[in-house]
């Protein structure tokens, strides 16, 4: 035993003096001494508030010393809460630190209460992670999982709780869809998990006063670098990403960003947004480069775009007159540009305007990027340490350079106002970055005086409509300030409304040739357009019992005609009219019946169906009845693995214009996940049938759906809507590609599905896409095509059109159809533009 102790005593000084330790980066060495480290001539003693992580140390060596670890994960288990003056600091030596085992085959799932699966969950306010290197590529914190690629959910490297997260000299990388290159030790290189880009995230931070200096953030979709904090500074950082990626309230100073997607921001903070100061953007997209998917604002100061091909530079793909974005000295390949030339009024060039001081100060030929004004808030936070320089510049220039507002907007609940009504208050609001109080500058109010009147002082007005025309009009209120801030708001100005028009002749339903019903009525419109709302119902009695809505009016056009079909046989038809003209609200509903039951003699015996959805009811209709559409939501059995979601029981569909790639198309859109339509034909035996569905997917990259999490569209035919048995064409996003979908045929048996054909990967799921499915005997076929311009590709697995076939194992007499969507709807929806069904 004495000999063992003697050996230990002799060995300890050897290791402690660092004689056996060799730094990984010999050109920028870290000298490890056991109880301390020496780096860049500075001696750092280790303690409970100063930990050291070095992946080169063996577990035995790391255990030998207090406050020393060879993995980041273990160090994170020994954190103590820091303070702003004395943060908890973890010093990290060069190495690749996998904070989640990339070779573990187990799929990562969110823990109870989590919104995503995380590699690290850290509760430690005022935490500093400090890479002991000048090259951030030498200290790497790595994961390589993403949505449906090693994880169930958007896998995220770290979830941080607390104020004051500080990061220095390191790389945070999610290598799910990018290769890890580590020049210091090429043996650490690792090929990405998959080629198809998916949501693979880095850091959520829920506090305030976070910062990163000389840090690289690498991933693709949903990068999320320090995402979610109130105030965040990025200084000398580098970012690689596609869409929905950047911190919406960040101040980016001296940063470099590479855009592999057209919209790096999903959205920005409404007050102040994100700010770029002296940054470089390297554009890798093809024809258009935006910054934000929806909303704003954003500010670009001394920002340089670089692109090797012609490119359109915009703020977002659908700018509106209510948005304002700010820029100064923005260039593309060295030439000055104005961002968003297709709607230039949303861009405010603040060069030579007082507002520029909020971002940039030029004093005695020196440039100070005014991060103090942007980040100081009410507590004087000064992460760049420039306050003293700002105060000196104030004294030299003779003007205030602090507490300058960067946001001008409106405070009001008024979006619509009617002539003759009492005035409503509308006030101007000025805010500093990250939503701190600010003084309101001198303002100029501009508006259409023929539609609105505004009376009041500089910052608050009483708003009234003075519209005397018959039609409702929209007006824009514009604010400009002597500072350079601008704002705009759309107000709907109604004329004074009148009572709903009275009936001159009461409504009646007439039966014409070929079973065409017409609702006849006359209103006292006084020369104004009729905008009455007409609805049609099938009822079980002449009294109107058990009505089910089957046709509606839209676009303020009364739907006065109703074509009887075989689906109406055995029912009574009711029309309901709510009278209205262009200057009235809707009047009292009046109902009228066709006082005879619909028989076969009244209708065409050919059984077919067509709709462009203009008059298709979107109200929830959960009954499954012959001749009726079921409009509801449903969670299919084969989505059980993905998320514990439930179909909405209130509203699953709505009619409107598509968004994103589907803009300009009108039709039926999914409001929620699991939206479903089913048609149950009248009771008869059917042989062959066909379905033609024209759709306009919202996604512009032909990926169709938000993610590869069981999100698909099924077009079912030869379908029993009661037992969910039949066949379908499936359109599904998979993990194979981020810019294509798979098509294949499936069989339904009591709600369970099985694939019965090969899958074909297509890039044709773009507006307008035609999906044709039909049966002939036992043969089931499908064809998919689009009139959209598709990208060129050399990948033989990617098809511009699709043709599928399969043998059905039985021919049934079912004739139902279903359209089942399991995507997340809204921005990930597929607009149904038209539908045609033929039975034989």
Secondary structure as UniProt FT lines:
FT   HELIX           2..16
FT   TURN            17..20
FT   TURN            26..27
FT   STRAND          30..32
FT   STRAND          36..39
FT   TURN            40..41
FT   STRAND          42..45
FT   TURN            48..49
FT   STRAND          50..53
FT   TURN            55..56
FT   HELIX           59..63
FT   TURN            66..67
FT   STRAND          68..69
FT   HELIX           72..76
FT   TURN            77..78
FT   STRAND          88..92
FT   STRAND          95..98
FT   TURN            102..103
FT   STRAND          108..109
FT   TURN            112..113
FT   STRAND          118..123
FT   STRAND          127..131
FT   HELIX           136..138
FT   STRAND          139..143
FT   STRAND          146..147
FT   STRAND          149..152
FT   STRAND          156..161
FT   STRAND          165..174
FT   TURN            175..176
FT   HELIX           183..188
FT   STRAND          201..205
FT   STRAND          210..218
FT   STRAND          232..235
FT   STRAND          238..241
FT   TURN            248..249
FT   STRAND          250..253
FT   STRAND          256..259
FT   STRAND          263..265
FT   TURN            270..272
FT   STRAND          274..277
FT   STRAND          280..283
FT   STRAND          288..292
FT   STRAND          298..306
FT   STRAND          312..313
FT   TURN            317..318
FT   TURN            321..322
FT   STRAND          325..332
FT   TURN            333..334
FT   STRAND          335..336
FT   HELIX           341..346
FT   STRAND          347..349
FT   TURN            351..352
FT   HELIX           354..358
FT   STRAND          360..363
FT   TURN            364..365
FT   STRAND          366..369
FT   HELIX           371..375
FT   TURN            377..380
FT   TURN            383..384
FT   HELIX           387..397
FT   STRAND          407..411
FT   STRAND          416..418
FT   TURN            419..420
FT   STRAND          424..432
FT   TURN            433..435
FT   STRAND          436..437
FT   STRAND          443..446
FT   TURN            449..451
FT   STRAND          452..456
FT   STRAND          460..465
FT   STRAND          473..481
FT   TURN            482..483
FT   STRAND          486..494
FT   STRAND          503..511
FT   HELIX           513..515
FT   STRAND          516..523
FT   TURN            526..527
FT   STRAND          533..539
FT   TURN            542..543
FT   TURN            545..546
FT   STRAND          548..551
FT   TURN            555..556
FT   STRAND          561..563
FT   HELIX           566..568
FT   TURN            569..570
FT   STRAND          572..578
FT   TURN            582..583
FT   STRAND          589..593
FT   HELIX           600..602
FT   STRAND          608..611
FT   TURN            614..615
FT   TURN            626..627
FT   STRAND          628..633
FT   HELIX           637..639
FT   TURN            640..641
FT   STRAND          653..657
FT   HELIX           660..662
FT   TURN            663..664
FT   STRAND          666..670
FT   TURN            673..674
FT   STRAND          675..680
FT   STRAND          689..697
FT   TURN            700..701
FT   STRAND          712..720
FT   TURN            721..724
FT   STRAND          725..732
FT   STRAND          741..749
FT   TURN            750..751
FT   STRAND          752..755
FT   STRAND          760..762
FT   STRAND          769..776
FT   TURN            777..778
FT   STRAND          779..786
FT   TURN            796..797
FT   STRAND          798..799
FT   STRAND          802..807
FT   STRAND          816..821
FT   HELIX           826..828
FT   STRAND          830..839
//
